[in-house]
Amino acid sequence: MSMPKYHEVFLPLLKILKGEAGNPATISFLVSAISKELGLSEEEVREKIPSGRVSVIRSRVGWAKSYLKQAGLIEYPKRGLSVITDRGLQVLSQKPDGFNVDFLLQFPEFREFKSRRKDKAEGEITGEDEFTNETPEETFGLAYKRIRDSLASELLNEVKSASPEFFEKVVIDLLLAMGYGGSRTDAGEAVGKSGDGGIDGIIKEDRLGLDIIYIQAKRWGATVGRPEIQKFAGALQGQRAKKGVFITTSNFTTDAWVYAKNIESKIILIDGSQLADFMIDFNIGVSTQDVFEIKKIDDDYFSDE
């Protein structure tokens, strides 16, 4: 079976809790049992939500638990534990093939829960807006990823269309933000123009200058192949250097990646996609528009209740 929608977890979750004969179950136990019940592969079990914080199946079991609790079908006798209620057993006695969020609307507690999350002007309360593949947390993560991917694409286009001098500034600003080069004066002296549409130079690995990193940057549209990396590696050997960074606004061929990985010198390849990601991560050429916080219950706060 493919990854279940979170409402498709409702029924197997209740059945598993019934099978525990009233013994409280942890979410880890439920995730494992449901994964086995639904025949999920190891790869599917390890699949992460967009934020990478938890697995998809754990996220969906967590939201299923939350909704079933709001409907009174399960309860939490103790922090982190779940048991089925008499109402949950009654639902199972009806031998349903499955049920979704709309089914839960028959219970007044769940309708009250839904009404708190709905604007009164929106009219009748339904569960249709919940009837999706993803949990709200996953939906938020996917939306964030789409926004970030779009920003990265726009950012890279701006870098590609800028002058060689501006590209030099981007690289210096990024390396400084990442902790290399010491001061801007040090970086400006260390990185010089090459006159070929990119920059070639050196920069301190740390503020004390205990080691030097050699840099080559290409503001290219063409893919960078193995020959370019070989030339760079040769330049490093000529300087008795062991470390280098090759940055391009385009991408590298597979042969280039393999060669850089297998040679003695440590050469880090940064393609256009990674460059844009680093610029976003270190706030180079971008500014914060909005900040959203996703919060959850602090179990430790209620542990002594």
C-alpha positions as CSV (number, residue, x, y, z in Angstrom):
1,M,0.0,0.0,0.0
2,S,1.2,3.5,-0.7
3,M,1.5,6.1,2.0
4,P,-2.0,6.5,3.6
5,K,-3.8,9.9,3.9
6,Y,-4.0,10.8,7.5
7,H,-7.8,10.1,7.7
8,E,-7.0,6.6,6.4
9,V,-5.1,6.0,9.6
10,F,-8.2,6.5,11.7
11,L,-9.6,3.0,11.5
12,P,-6.3,1.0,11.8
13,L,-5.3,3.2,14.7
14,L,-8.6,2.4,16.6
15,K,-8.3,-1.3,15.8
16,I,-4.7,-1.4,17.1
17,L,-5.7,0.3,20.4
18,K,-8.6,-2.1,20.8
19,G,-6.2,-5.0,20.4
20,E,-4.2,-3.6,23.2
21,A,-7.1,-4.3,25.6
22,G,-7.0,-1.0,27.3
23,N,-3.2,-0.8,27.7
24,P,-2.0,2.7,26.8
25,A,0.1,2.8,23.6
26,T,2.9,5.2,22.7
27,I,3.0,6.9,19.4
28,S,6.2,5.0,18.5
29,F,4.3,1.8,19.0
30,L,1.4,3.0,17.0
31,V,3.6,4.2,14.1
32,S,5.4,0.8,14.0
33,A,2.1,-1.2,14.2
34,I,0.3,0.9,11.6
35,S,3.3,0.7,9.2
36,K,3.2,-3.1,9.5
37,E,-0.6,-3.2,9.2
38,L,-0.6,-1.2,6.1
39,G,2.4,-2.9,4.6
40,L,4.6,0.1,4.2
41,S,8.1,-0.4,2.9
42,E,11.2,0.6,4.9
43,E,11.7,3.4,2.5
44,E,8.2,4.7,3.0
45,V,8.6,4.5,6.8
46,R,11.7,6.6,6.6
47,E,10.2,9.2,4.3
48,K,10.3,12.7,5.9
49,I,7.9,15.6,5.8
50,P,9.2,18.7,4.0
51,S,10.7,20.2,7.2
52,G,12.7,16.9,7.7
53,R,11.9,16.9,11.4
54,V,9.7,13.7,11.5
55,S,8.6,10.9,9.2
56,V,5.5,11.3,7.1
57,I,3.8,8.3,8.7
58,R,4.6,9.6,12.2
59,S,3.1,13.0,11.3
60,R,0.0,11.4,9.9
61,V,-0.4,9.1,12.9
62,G,0.0,12.1,15.2
63,W,-2.7,14.1,13.4
64,A,-5.0,11.1,13.3
65,K,-4.6,10.7,17.1
66,S,-5.3,14.4,17.6
67,Y,-8.6,14.3,15.5
68,L,-9.7,11.0,17.1
69,K,-9.2,12.5,20.6
70,Q,-11.2,15.6,19.6
71,A,-14.0,13.3,18.6
72,G,-13.8,11.4,21.8
73,L,-12.8,8.1,20.2
74,I,-9.5,7.9,22.1
75,E,-8.1,9.6,25.1
76,Y,-4.7,10.3,26.7
77,P,-4.6,8.8,30.2
78,K,-1.0,10.0,30.6
79,R,1.5,12.1,28.7
80,G,2.4,10.5,25.4
81,L,0.0,7.5,25.8
82,S,-3.3,6.7,24.0
83,V,-6.2,4.4,24.8
84,I,-9.5,3.7,23.0
85,T,-12.7,5.0,24.6
86,D,-16.1,3.4,24.8
87,R,-17.2,5.6,22.0
88,G,-14.3,4.3,19.9
89,L,-15.3,0.7,20.6
90,Q,-18.8,1.6,19.6
91,V,-17.6,2.9,16.3
92,L,-15.6,-0.3,15.7
93,S,-18.7,-2.4,16.5
94,Q,-20.3,-0.9,13.4
95,K,-17.6,-2.6,11.4
96,P,-16.9,0.4,9.1
97,D,-14.7,-0.1,6.1
98,G,-13.1,3.2,6.9
99,F,-14.1,6.8,7.8
100,N,-13.0,10.3,7.3
101,V,-13.2,13.7,8.9
102,D,-16.9,14.2,7.8
103,F,-17.7,11.0,9.8
104,L,-16.3,12.7,13.0
105,L,-18.7,15.6,12.6
106,Q,-21.5,13.5,14.1
107,F,-19.8,14.0,17.5
108,P,-20.5,17.3,19.3
109,E,-17.0,17.6,20.7
110,F,-15.6,17.4,17.2
111,R,-18.1,19.9,15.8
112,E,-17.1,22.3,18.6
113,F,-13.5,21.8,17.7
114,K,-14.1,22.5,14.1
115,S,-16.2,25.5,14.9
116,R,-13.4,27.1,16.8
117,R,-11.2,26.8,13.7
118,K,-13.8,28.2,11.3
119,D,-14.8,31.8,10.8
120,K,-18.6,32.1,11.4
121,A,-19.0,33.9,8.2
122,E,-17.9,30.9,6.2
123,G,-21.2,29.2,6.7
124,E,-21.8,25.5,7.4
125,I,-19.1,23.5,9.1
126,T,-17.8,20.6,6.9
127,G,-14.8,18.3,6.9
128,E,-14.1,18.6,3.2
129,D,-11.3,21.1,3.7
130,E,-9.5,18.5,5.7
131,F,-10.0,15.8,3.1
132,T,-6.4,15.9,1.6
133,N,-3.3,13.7,1.4
134,E,-1.2,15.8,3.7
135,T,-1.6,16.8,7.3
136,P,-1.7,20.6,8.0
137,E,2.0,20.4,9.1
138,E,2.9,18.8,5.8
139,T,0.8,21.2,3.8
140,F,2.6,24.1,5.4
141,G,5.9,22.6,4.7
142,L,5.1,22.0,1.1
143,A,3.9,25.6,0.7
144,Y,7.2,26.8,2.3
145,K,9.2,24.6,-0.1
146,R,7.4,26.0,-3.1
147,I,8.0,29.6,-2.0
148,R,11.7,28.8,-1.3
149,D,12.2,27.0,-4.6
150,S,10.6,30.0,-6.5
151,L,12.8,32.4,-4.6
152,A,16.0,30.3,-5.3
153,S,15.1,30.4,-9.0
154,E,14.6,34.1,-9.1
155,L,17.8,34.7,-7.0
156,L,19.9,32.6,-9.4
157,N,18.5,34.5,-12.4
158,E,19.5,37.8,-10.8
159,V,23.0,36.5,-10.1
160,K,23.4,35.2,-13.7
161,S,22.3,38.5,-15.2
162,A,24.5,40.7,-12.9
163,S,28.0,41.9,-13.9
164,P,31.1,39.9,-13.2
165,E,32.1,42.5,-10.5
166,F,28.7,42.0,-8.8
167,F,29.2,38.2,-8.9
168,E,32.5,38.7,-7.1
169,K,30.7,40.7,-4.4
170,V,28.1,37.9,-4.0
171,V,30.8,35.3,-3.5
172,I,32.8,37.4,-1.0
173,D,29.6,38.3,0.9
174,L,28.6,34.6,1.0
175,L,32.0,33.4,2.2
176,L,32.1,36.1,4.9
177,A,28.6,35.2,6.1
178,M,29.7,31.5,6.2
179,G,32.6,32.5,8.5
180,Y,35.5,32.6,6.0
181,G,37.9,35.4,5.2
182,G,38.1,37.2,8.5
183,S,37.1,40.8,7.7
184,R,35.8,42.3,4.4
185,T,39.2,44.0,3.9
186,D,40.9,40.6,4.2
187,A,38.5,39.0,1.8
188,G,38.8,41.9,-0.7
189,E,42.6,41.5,-0.7
190,A,42.4,37.7,-0.9
191,V,40.0,37.4,-3.8
192,G,41.0,39.0,-7.1
193,K,39.4,39.5,-10.5
194,S,40.3,37.0,-13.2
195,G,38.8,38.9,-16.1
196,D,37.0,35.8,-17.5
197,G,33.6,36.5,-16.1
198,G,34.2,34.8,-12.8
199,I,36.8,35.2,-10.0
200,D,39.8,33.2,-9.0
201,G,41.6,33.8,-5.7
202,I,42.3,32.7,-2.2
203,I,40.5,33.3,1.1
204,K,41.3,32.5,4.7
205,E,39.6,29.4,6.1
206,D,39.3,31.1,9.5
207,R,39.7,34.5,11.0
208,L,43.3,33.7,12.1
209,G,44.3,32.6,8.6
210,L,45.6,29.3,9.8
211,D,44.8,27.8,6.4
212,I,44.0,29.0,2.9
213,I,41.3,27.9,0.6
214,Y,41.6,28.4,-3.1
215,I,38.5,29.5,-5.0
216,Q,37.4,29.4,-8.6
217,A,34.0,30.8,-9.6
218,K,32.4,30.7,-13.0
219,R,29.4,32.8,-13.9
220,W,28.6,30.4,-16.7
221,G,25.5,29.2,-18.5
222,A,27.3,26.1,-19.7
223,T,27.7,23.0,-17.7
224,V,31.1,22.6,-16.0
225,G,32.9,19.4,-16.9
226,R,35.7,17.3,-15.6
227,P,38.4,19.1,-17.5
228,E,37.7,22.4,-15.6
229,I,38.0,20.6,-12.3
230,Q,41.2,18.9,-13.4
231,K,42.7,22.3,-14.2
232,F,41.7,23.6,-10.8
233,A,43.1,20.5,-9.1
234,G,46.4,21.1,-11.0
235,A,46.5,24.7,-9.8
236,L,46.1,23.5,-6.2
237,Q,48.9,21.1,-6.6
238,G,51.1,23.9,-8.0
239,Q,50.5,25.9,-4.8
240,R,50.9,22.8,-2.6
241,A,47.3,23.5,-1.5
242,K,44.9,20.8,-0.3
243,K,41.6,22.7,-0.2
244,G,39.6,24.4,-2.9
245,V,36.0,25.6,-3.7
246,F,34.7,25.7,-7.2
247,I,31.5,27.8,-7.6
248,T,29.4,28.0,-10.7
249,T,26.0,29.5,-11.5
250,S,25.3,26.5,-13.8
251,N,25.9,22.9,-12.8
252,F,28.5,20.1,-13.0
253,T,28.6,17.0,-15.0
254,T,28.6,13.6,-13.3
255,D,32.2,13.1,-14.3
256,A,33.1,16.4,-12.6
257,W,31.4,15.3,-9.3
258,V,33.1,11.9,-9.4
259,Y,36.5,13.3,-10.1
260,A,36.3,15.9,-7.3
261,K,35.2,13.2,-4.9
262,N,38.1,10.8,-5.7
263,I,41.1,13.0,-5.9
264,E,43.5,13.6,-3.0
265,S,42.8,17.4,-2.8
266,K,39.6,18.4,-1.1
267,I,37.6,20.3,-3.7
268,I,34.0,21.3,-2.8
269,L,31.7,21.9,-5.8
270,I,28.9,24.4,-5.5
271,D,26.5,24.5,-8.4
272,G,23.9,27.2,-9.1
273,S,21.2,25.5,-7.1
274,Q,23.4,25.1,-4.0
275,L,24.7,28.7,-4.4
276,A,21.1,30.0,-4.3
277,D,20.3,27.8,-1.3
278,F,23.3,29.1,0.5
279,M,22.4,32.7,-0.3
280,I,19.0,32.2,1.2
281,D,20.3,30.4,4.3
282,F,22.9,33.1,5.0
283,N,20.6,36.1,3.9
284,I,22.7,37.2,0.9
285,G,20.5,39.2,-1.5
286,V,17.3,38.3,0.4
287,S,15.3,39.8,3.2
288,T,12.7,38.4,5.6
289,Q,9.1,39.2,4.5
290,D,7.1,37.2,7.1
291,V,7.8,34.9,10.0
292,F,5.5,32.1,11.0
293,E,5.9,30.0,14.1
294,I,4.5,26.5,14.5
295,K,4.0,25.6,18.1
296,K,3.0,22.4,19.9
297,I,2.1,21.4,23.4
298,D,5.0,21.4,25.8
299,D,4.6,18.0,27.4
300,D,7.1,18.8,30.1
301,Y,5.0,21.8,31.3
302,F,2.1,19.4,32.0
303,S,4.1,16.5,33.2
304,D,3.4,17.2,36.9
305,E,-0.3,17.8,36.5
